[in-house]
Amino acid sequence: MLFRLLVLVPLGTVFHASCFMLDYLFFPRLWRQQVRQPVFVVGHARSGSTLLHRLLAADGATFSYFLYWETFFPSLLQKKVIRGLGWIDAQLFGGPIKRRLQAWDDKTFGKHRHIHNMGLWISEEDQFVMRAAFVTQQWALEVPMMDTIDLFHVDTMPEKKRRRWLHHYRECVKRQLLLNGGERIHLSKNPLMSGWVDAILATFPDARIAVVMRDPTECIPSVLKLVEVSWRGKGWQRADYAASLRALTEISFDTFRHPREVLTRHPNTPQVVVDYRQLTTQPRAAVHAVYKAFGMQVSAAFDAYLQAQEERERGHSTRFEYSIDDYELSRERIEVELADFFEDYNWPRAQSA
């Protein structure tokens, strides 16, 4: 880990920064590329935000988004070169490199897809693209440091730092849009960005926000377990990450509160709340509600896709097992901290559970 931090990360940063600068030389259209009316899906992790994001991403004629492999290469030049190499591999050699990558993908991510469907060619959280700038929760999944490095509360950061972070993010988005033709709508899904909503609206004034809501007694212990599994898999012991678990618990409460507080102050921002219960039982209706809130039209082709997905996604569930009793957290505390949400969404309480 020290070798990565002290040697590989600085070298990678120099490489990415150099390619970033060359983008404007090799792709002059980048100077004129606009980010218009982007759509951001936020909400607590394990709340169904990935399901909503991937349903929306299926409307490829409308949306542009990051595939997981693309988040490793923030520069447009890097992506173009890799796509070119992929074309050569497929057209001239029959795709041996692609087959080896697919085998690695299945070996690496296949055993975890019951927890989170992840893969190199699957749409993913675009905040990962800021890895080269060291602004990504990916590091927090490798090293338990949430109690010392806060990537969530961006809206309360000093203005200069916040503006710098969001400028870099905007530059990454511009490159992805141009890669995908330049005319589509950027689609983002990031639970971490539930703490970035004010900064997002300052950077993208015409942004549209979808907030996914799920019973916190289900999604909070689920994400605590998911992160703990990641830490334990890298050799960390409970004593090493106990403080970070407590920090993540507090962040979980803010993940519910903060988007509501910000969006209440911005009533003119196109916004919609998506209930996990409808998303998993009536996904087509949920997506139609999002499009209606954002003033968008569902095409006939996309609606046919949603109809085909209805039965597949209905009853969406996971075999990922967890218990709230494993953590320094009680159902009663969750109900007290988020009492107004329980009232608004009629989630079951302890006495009626």
Helices and strands as residue ranges (DSSP letters): H 2-3, I 4-8, H 9-26, G 28-31, E 39-43, H 49-57, E 63-64, G 69-72, H 76-93, H 96-109, G 110-112, G 126-133, H 138-142, G 154-156, H 159-179, E 185-189, G 191-195, H 197-203, E 208-213, H 216-233, H 238-265, E 271-275, H 276-281, H 283-293, H 300-313, G 324-326, H 331-337, H 339-345
